[in-house]
Amino acid sequence: MKGQFIKTIAPTLLLLTCITFASAQEKERKALVIDALGKGISFLSNIQRADGAICDTSNALFDIWETVLAATALYQIKQDTNQPALKKALSFLRENENPSGLICHNKKCRNEFCLETTSVYYTLLFEIGERENVRKGAEGIAAMQKPTGQWAIGNPDISEQKEFPSVTAFVLNMLNKAGVAPPYKKENYTWLSDKQTLDGDWGHAWEYYNSPAYALWPMMKTLNNKSAEKEKALNYILSRQQKDGGWSLNDSFIKRTISPELHTALMLSALYNAGFNNKKVIDKGIDFLLSKQSEKGCWDGGYFPIPVDRYIKKEYVFATALSMSVLISYLHSHLN
């Protein structure tokens, strides 16, 4: 009788032991994530310019784009628009809207617009409650759609790939958030489907960080959950995760590229946008990011891959903001 009791209770005791061990691991990881987020907030706040911009301190080429990304991360973490750094960042962004309410990627082209930068900016404004203004702006952007389904970026500094797939994906995600339907809905999904490569990604171009991870980031939110395109893209992402949990898709012959940290933040963002929740895969990626945060609180982003030897643009603000967004998503979806 005693032996039978032990045989019966043993699996239960083993299960409880495993649950307790897992719970301890989760508590430790949660503490690490919260600590990393705090360090990230401090870093972004410390590099903020007097005018409110949060950008690369040595090259302000993307001062508006990077401020949008940093402001988005700050809001996602605390959901509080009264944070001093966020208030200053939002003020900077509003001051750089053009007469139509759109924004460009830097102050020098403030009278122009960039649809990627504007789409992420409008998404942030919608989240903080400025919904009617966003809808009006979104309707104007919807009207820019071409009959073949895509949008052109508008950014005056983009000369080679004005209709890269990420542009249309960013716009569609913003329109969906704002509740605005595109005029050519069928055509845009056909256009995006036709642009998918045989591998499952949407290609890369130096003007868009020269990495397939960049377009995958917004694209995975755009695609229908049951689509063949989404399944193919997921397979592409998962098959390229490395043993250390990170991703790195750099071509060895390119001098300057974005870092494994930024690649990983982009790929994890793509997975979250796809609704992917395999904990083992996500945990490995998160552990990689946690191990790569610097003592200053930032993540190395590598370099913007502009093919000009005399030009250097570091991507630590992009990498830091996106890593923080990934960590807060992880905290909400896996550690609560």
PADREN-746722 format. One record per residue (C-alpha): residue number from 1; residue in three letters; x negated, y, z. Coordinates in Angstrom, 1 decimal. Last residue first. Example, Ala and Ser with C-alpha at 12.3 -4.5 7.8 and 13.67 -1.06 7.14 Angstrom:
BEGIN
resi, resn, east, north, up
2, SER, -13.7, -1.1, 7.1
1, ALA, -12.3, -4.5, 7.8
***
This chain:
BEGIN
resi, resn, east, north, up
336, ASN, -2.4, 38.5, -15.6
335, LEU, -5.8, 37.3, -17.0
334, HIS, -5.0, 36.1, -20.5
333, SER, -2.7, 38.6, -22.3
332, HIS, -3.1, 41.8, -20.3
331, LEU, -6.8, 41.4, -19.4
330, TYR, -7.6, 40.2, -22.9
329, SER, -5.9, 43.2, -24.5
328, ILE, -7.8, 45.4, -22.1
327, LEU, -11.0, 43.7, -23.2
326, VAL, -10.3, 44.1, -26.9
325, SER, -9.6, 47.8, -26.6
324, MET, -12.8, 48.2, -24.6
323, SER, -14.8, 46.4, -27.3
322, LEU, -13.2, 48.7, -29.9
321, ALA, -14.2, 51.9, -28.1
320, THR, -17.7, 50.6, -27.4
319, ALA, -18.4, 49.3, -30.9
318, PHE, -17.1, 52.5, -32.5
317, VAL, -19.1, 54.6, -30.1
316, TYR, -22.2, 52.5, -30.6
315, GLU, -22.2, 52.9, -34.4
314, LYS, -25.4, 54.7, -35.2
313, LYS, -25.8, 56.8, -38.3
312, ILE, -29.2, 57.2, -40.0
311, TYR, -29.8, 58.8, -43.3
310, ARG, -33.3, 59.1, -44.9
309, ASP, -33.1, 55.6, -46.3
308, VAL, -29.8, 56.1, -48.1
307, PRO, -27.6, 53.1, -48.7
306, ILE, -25.1, 53.9, -45.9
305, PRO, -24.8, 50.8, -43.8
304, PHE, -23.5, 52.5, -40.6
303, TYR, -25.9, 51.2, -38.0
302, GLY, -25.9, 48.7, -35.1
301, GLY, -22.9, 49.0, -32.8
300, ASP, -24.7, 48.5, -29.5
299, TRP, -22.1, 48.4, -26.7
298, CYS, -21.8, 51.1, -24.0
297, GLY, -21.7, 51.1, -20.2
296, LYS, -25.1, 52.7, -19.6
295, GLU, -26.3, 49.3, -18.3
294, SER, -25.6, 47.9, -21.7
293, GLN, -22.7, 45.6, -22.5
292, LYS, -23.9, 42.5, -24.3
291, SER, -23.0, 39.8, -21.8
290, LEU, -19.4, 41.0, -21.5
289, LEU, -19.1, 40.9, -25.3
288, PHE, -20.2, 37.3, -25.5
287, ASP, -18.0, 36.3, -22.7
286, ILE, -15.0, 37.8, -24.5
285, GLY, -15.8, 35.9, -27.7
284, LYS, -16.1, 32.6, -25.8
283, ASP, -12.9, 33.3, -23.9
282, ILE, -11.0, 34.1, -27.2
281, VAL, -11.9, 30.8, -28.8
280, LYS, -11.1, 28.7, -25.7
279, LYS, -8.0, 30.7, -25.0
278, ASN, -6.3, 30.0, -28.4
277, ASN, -4.0, 33.0, -28.5
276, PHE, -3.7, 34.2, -32.0
275, GLY, -1.1, 36.9, -32.4
274, ALA, -2.7, 38.0, -35.7
273, ASN, -3.5, 41.4, -34.2
272, TYR, -5.2, 39.6, -31.4
271, LEU, -7.3, 37.6, -33.8
270, ALA, -8.2, 40.7, -35.8
269, SER, -9.2, 42.6, -32.6
268, LEU, -11.4, 39.6, -31.8
267, MET, -13.0, 39.8, -35.2
266, LEU, -13.6, 43.5, -35.0
265, ALA, -15.0, 43.3, -31.4
264, THR, -17.3, 40.4, -32.6
263, HIS, -18.6, 42.3, -35.6
262, LEU, -19.2, 45.3, -33.4
261, GLU, -21.2, 43.2, -30.9
260, PRO, -23.0, 41.3, -33.8
259, SER, -24.3, 44.7, -34.9
258, ILE, -23.4, 46.8, -37.9
257, THR, -26.0, 46.8, -40.7
256, ARG, -29.1, 48.6, -41.7
255, LYS, -31.8, 47.1, -43.9
254, ILE, -29.6, 44.8, -45.9
253, PHE, -31.4, 41.7, -47.2
252, SER, -30.2, 39.4, -44.4
251, ASP, -26.6, 40.0, -45.2
250, ASN, -24.8, 40.5, -41.9
249, LEU, -21.7, 38.5, -41.0
248, SER, -22.3, 38.2, -37.2
247, TRP, -19.7, 36.8, -34.9
246, GLY, -19.9, 36.1, -31.2
245, GLY, -19.2, 33.1, -29.0
244, ASP, -22.8, 32.0, -28.5
243, LYS, -22.2, 29.1, -30.8
242, GLN, -21.1, 31.3, -33.7
241, GLN, -17.6, 32.1, -34.8
240, ARG, -17.5, 31.9, -38.6
239, SER, -15.0, 29.0, -39.0
238, LEU, -12.5, 30.8, -36.8
237, ILE, -12.4, 34.0, -38.9
236, TYR, -12.1, 32.2, -42.3
235, ASN, -9.5, 29.8, -40.9
234, LEU, -7.5, 32.8, -39.7
233, ALA, -7.7, 34.4, -43.1
232, LYS, -6.4, 31.3, -44.8
231, GLU, -3.5, 31.0, -42.4
230, LYS, -2.7, 34.7, -42.9
229, GLU, -2.7, 34.4, -46.6
228, ALA, -0.5, 31.3, -46.5
227, SER, 2.1, 33.3, -44.7
226, LYS, 3.9, 32.2, -41.6
225, ASN, 3.0, 35.1, -39.4
224, ASN, 3.6, 37.7, -42.1
223, LEU, 0.5, 39.7, -42.8
222, THR, 0.1, 43.3, -41.6
221, LYS, -1.3, 42.7, -38.2
220, MET, -4.1, 40.5, -39.6
219, MET, -4.9, 43.2, -42.1
218, PRO, -5.9, 45.8, -39.6
217, TRP, -9.0, 44.0, -38.3
216, LEU, -9.5, 41.8, -41.4
215, ALA, -10.6, 44.9, -43.4
214, TYR, -13.5, 45.5, -41.0
213, ALA, -14.5, 41.9, -40.4
212, PRO, -15.4, 41.5, -44.1
211, SER, -18.4, 43.8, -43.4
210, ASN, -20.0, 46.6, -45.3
209, TYR, -19.0, 49.2, -42.7
208, TYR, -16.2, 50.5, -45.0
207, GLU, -18.2, 52.8, -47.3
206, TRP, -20.6, 49.9, -47.7
205, ALA, -17.9, 47.7, -49.2
204, HIS, -16.5, 44.4, -48.0
203, GLY, -14.2, 41.6, -49.2
202, TRP, -10.6, 40.9, -48.2
201, ASP, -11.1, 37.7, -46.3
200, GLY, -9.9, 34.1, -47.0
199, ASP, -12.9, 32.5, -48.8
198, LEU, -11.2, 32.7, -52.2
197, THR, -10.8, 36.4, -51.7
196, GLN, -7.6, 38.3, -50.8
195, LYS, -7.0, 41.2, -53.2
194, ASP, -4.0, 39.5, -54.9
193, SER, -2.3, 39.1, -51.5
192, LEU, -2.7, 42.8, -50.8
191, TRP, -1.2, 43.9, -54.1
190, THR, 1.7, 41.4, -53.7
189, TYR, 2.4, 42.7, -50.2
188, ASN, 2.3, 46.3, -51.4
187, GLU, 4.6, 45.5, -54.4
186, LYS, 7.4, 44.1, -52.3
185, LYS, 7.4, 47.1, -50.0
184, TYR, 7.3, 49.8, -52.7
183, PRO, 9.0, 52.8, -51.0
182, PRO, 7.4, 52.0, -47.6
181, ALA, 9.8, 51.7, -44.7
180, VAL, 9.4, 54.0, -41.7
179, GLY, 9.9, 52.6, -38.2
178, ALA, 7.0, 54.4, -36.7
177, LYS, 5.1, 51.2, -35.7
176, ASN, 5.9, 49.7, -39.1
175, LEU, 4.6, 52.8, -40.8
174, MET, 1.4, 52.7, -38.8
173, ASN, 0.8, 49.0, -39.6
172, LEU, 1.5, 49.7, -43.3
171, VAL, -1.0, 52.6, -43.4
170, PHE, -3.8, 50.6, -41.7
169, ALA, -3.2, 47.7, -44.1
168, THR, -3.2, 50.0, -47.2
167, VAL, -6.5, 51.5, -46.3
166, SER, -8.0, 48.2, -45.3
165, PRO, -7.5, 46.9, -48.9
164, PHE, -10.1, 49.4, -50.4
163, GLU, -8.3, 51.9, -52.6
162, LYS, -10.8, 54.7, -52.7
161, GLN, -13.7, 52.4, -53.1
160, GLU, -16.6, 54.2, -54.8
159, SER, -16.2, 57.9, -53.9
158, ILE, -15.3, 58.1, -50.3
157, ASP, -16.5, 61.5, -48.9
156, PRO, -13.2, 63.2, -49.9
155, ASN, -11.1, 60.9, -47.7
154, GLY, -7.8, 60.5, -49.5
153, ILE, -7.7, 56.8, -48.7
152, ALA, -5.7, 55.7, -51.7
151, TRP, -2.5, 53.8, -50.9
150, GLN, -1.4, 50.5, -52.5
149, GLY, 1.9, 49.0, -53.8
148, THR, 1.6, 49.2, -57.6
147, PRO, 4.1, 52.1, -57.5
146, LYS, 1.5, 54.1, -55.6
145, GLN, 2.2, 55.0, -52.0
144, MET, 1.9, 58.7, -51.2
143, ALA, 5.6, 58.9, -50.2
142, ALA, 4.9, 56.7, -47.2
141, ILE, 2.4, 59.3, -46.0
140, GLY, 5.0, 62.0, -46.0
139, GLU, 7.4, 59.7, -44.1
138, ALA, 4.7, 58.9, -41.6
137, GLY, 4.3, 62.6, -40.8
136, LYS, 7.9, 63.0, -40.1
135, ARG, 8.0, 59.7, -38.1
134, VAL, 4.9, 60.9, -36.1
133, ASN, 6.6, 64.1, -35.1
132, GLU, 9.7, 62.2, -34.0
131, ARG, 7.6, 59.7, -31.9
130, GLU, 5.4, 61.9, -29.8
129, GLY, 5.6, 59.5, -26.9
128, ILE, 2.1, 58.4, -26.0
127, GLU, 2.3, 55.3, -28.2
126, PHE, 3.5, 57.3, -31.2
125, LEU, 0.6, 59.7, -30.9
124, LEU, -1.8, 56.7, -30.8
123, THR, -0.3, 55.2, -33.9
122, TYR, -0.4, 58.6, -35.6
121, TYR, -4.2, 58.7, -34.9
120, VAL, -4.8, 55.2, -36.2
119, SER, -2.9, 56.1, -39.4
118, THR, -4.6, 59.5, -39.7
117, THR, -8.1, 58.0, -39.5
116, GLU, -7.2, 55.4, -42.2
115, LEU, -5.3, 57.9, -44.3
114, CYS, -8.3, 60.4, -44.4
113, PHE, -7.2, 64.0, -44.9
112, GLU, -8.4, 67.3, -46.3
111, ASN, -8.4, 70.7, -44.5
110, ARG, -10.5, 69.1, -41.7
109, CYS, -13.2, 68.0, -44.1
108, LYS, -16.2, 69.4, -42.1
107, LYS, -14.5, 68.5, -38.8
106, ASN, -14.8, 64.8, -39.4
105, HIS, -12.8, 61.7, -40.5
104, CYS, -9.8, 63.7, -41.8
103, ILE, -6.6, 64.5, -40.1
102, LEU, -3.0, 64.8, -41.2
101, GLY, -0.5, 67.3, -39.7
100, SER, 0.4, 68.9, -43.1
99, PRO, -1.5, 72.1, -42.3
98, ASN, -4.6, 70.0, -41.4
97, GLU, -5.0, 68.5, -38.0
96, ASN, -8.3, 69.4, -36.4
95, GLU, -7.0, 71.3, -33.4
94, ARG, -4.7, 68.3, -32.6
93, LEU, -7.7, 66.0, -32.5
92, PHE, -9.7, 68.2, -30.1
91, SER, -6.7, 68.6, -27.8
90, LEU, -6.3, 64.8, -27.8
89, ALA, -9.9, 64.4, -26.8
88, LYS, -9.7, 66.9, -24.0
87, LYS, -6.6, 65.3, -22.6
86, LEU, -8.2, 61.8, -22.9
85, ALA, -11.3, 62.9, -21.1
84, PRO, -9.3, 64.5, -18.3
83, GLN, -6.9, 61.6, -17.8
82, ASN, -3.5, 63.1, -17.8
81, THR, -2.3, 61.0, -20.8
80, ASP, -2.0, 57.9, -18.6
79, GLN, -1.6, 54.4, -20.0
78, LYS, -4.8, 53.5, -18.1
77, ILE, -6.6, 51.1, -20.4
76, GLN, -4.7, 51.6, -23.6
75, TYR, -5.0, 55.4, -23.3
74, LEU, -8.8, 55.3, -23.0
73, ALA, -9.1, 52.9, -25.9
72, THR, -7.0, 55.0, -28.1
71, ALA, -8.9, 58.1, -27.2
70, ALA, -12.2, 56.4, -28.1
69, LEU, -10.9, 55.3, -31.5
68, VAL, -9.4, 58.7, -32.3
67, THR, -12.7, 60.4, -31.1
66, GLU, -14.7, 58.1, -33.4
65, TRP, -12.6, 59.1, -36.4
64, ILE, -12.8, 62.8, -35.5
63, ASP, -16.6, 62.9, -34.9
62, PHE, -17.4, 60.6, -37.9
61, LEU, -20.5, 62.4, -39.2
60, ALA, -21.5, 63.6, -35.8
59, ASN, -25.0, 62.2, -35.9
58, SER, -27.2, 62.2, -32.7
57, THR, -24.4, 62.4, -30.1
56, ASP, -22.3, 59.7, -31.8
55, CYS, -18.7, 60.7, -30.9
54, ILE, -16.2, 61.7, -28.3
53, ALA, -14.9, 65.1, -29.3
52, GLY, -13.4, 67.3, -26.6
51, ASP, -14.8, 70.7, -27.6
50, ALA, -17.4, 70.4, -24.8
49, ARG, -18.6, 67.1, -26.2
48, GLN, -17.8, 63.8, -24.6
47, ILE, -20.9, 61.7, -24.0
46, ASN, -20.2, 61.3, -20.2
45, SER, -16.5, 60.5, -20.7
44, LEU, -17.3, 57.7, -23.2
43, PHE, -19.9, 56.2, -20.8
42, SER, -17.7, 56.5, -17.7
41, ILE, -14.8, 54.8, -19.5
40, GLY, -17.0, 52.0, -20.6
39, LYS, -18.4, 51.4, -17.1
38, GLY, -14.8, 51.1, -15.8
37, LEU, -13.9, 48.8, -18.6
36, ALA, -16.9, 46.5, -17.9
35, ASP, -16.0, 46.4, -14.2
34, ILE, -12.4, 45.4, -15.0
33, VAL, -13.7, 42.7, -17.4
32, LEU, -16.1, 41.3, -14.8
31, ALA, -13.5, 41.2, -12.1
30, LYS, -11.1, 39.4, -14.4
29, ARG, -13.9, 36.9, -15.3
28, GLU, -14.5, 36.2, -11.6
27, LYS, -10.8, 35.8, -11.0
26, GLU, -10.4, 33.5, -14.0
25, GLN, -13.3, 31.3, -12.9
24, ALA, -11.8, 31.0, -9.5
23, SER, -8.4, 30.0, -11.0
22, ALA, -10.1, 27.5, -13.3
21, PHE, -11.7, 25.9, -10.2
20, THR, -8.4, 25.8, -8.3
19, ILE, -6.6, 24.4, -11.4
18, CYS, -9.3, 21.7, -11.8
17, THR, -9.1, 20.8, -8.1
16, LEU, -5.3, 20.7, -8.3
15, LEU, -5.5, 18.3, -11.3
14, LEU, -7.9, 16.1, -9.5
13, LEU, -5.7, 15.9, -6.4
12, THR, -2.7, 15.0, -8.7
11, PRO, -4.7, 12.3, -10.4
10, ALA, -5.7, 10.9, -7.1
9, ILE, -2.2, 10.8, -5.5
8, THR, -0.9, 7.6, -7.2
7, LYS, -4.1, 5.6, -7.1
6, ILE, -4.6, 6.7, -3.4
5, PHE, -1.0, 5.6, -2.6
4, GLN, -1.5, 2.2, -4.3
3, GLY, -4.7, 1.6, -2.3
2, LYS, -2.8, 2.4, 0.9
1, MET, 0.0, 0.0, 0.0
***
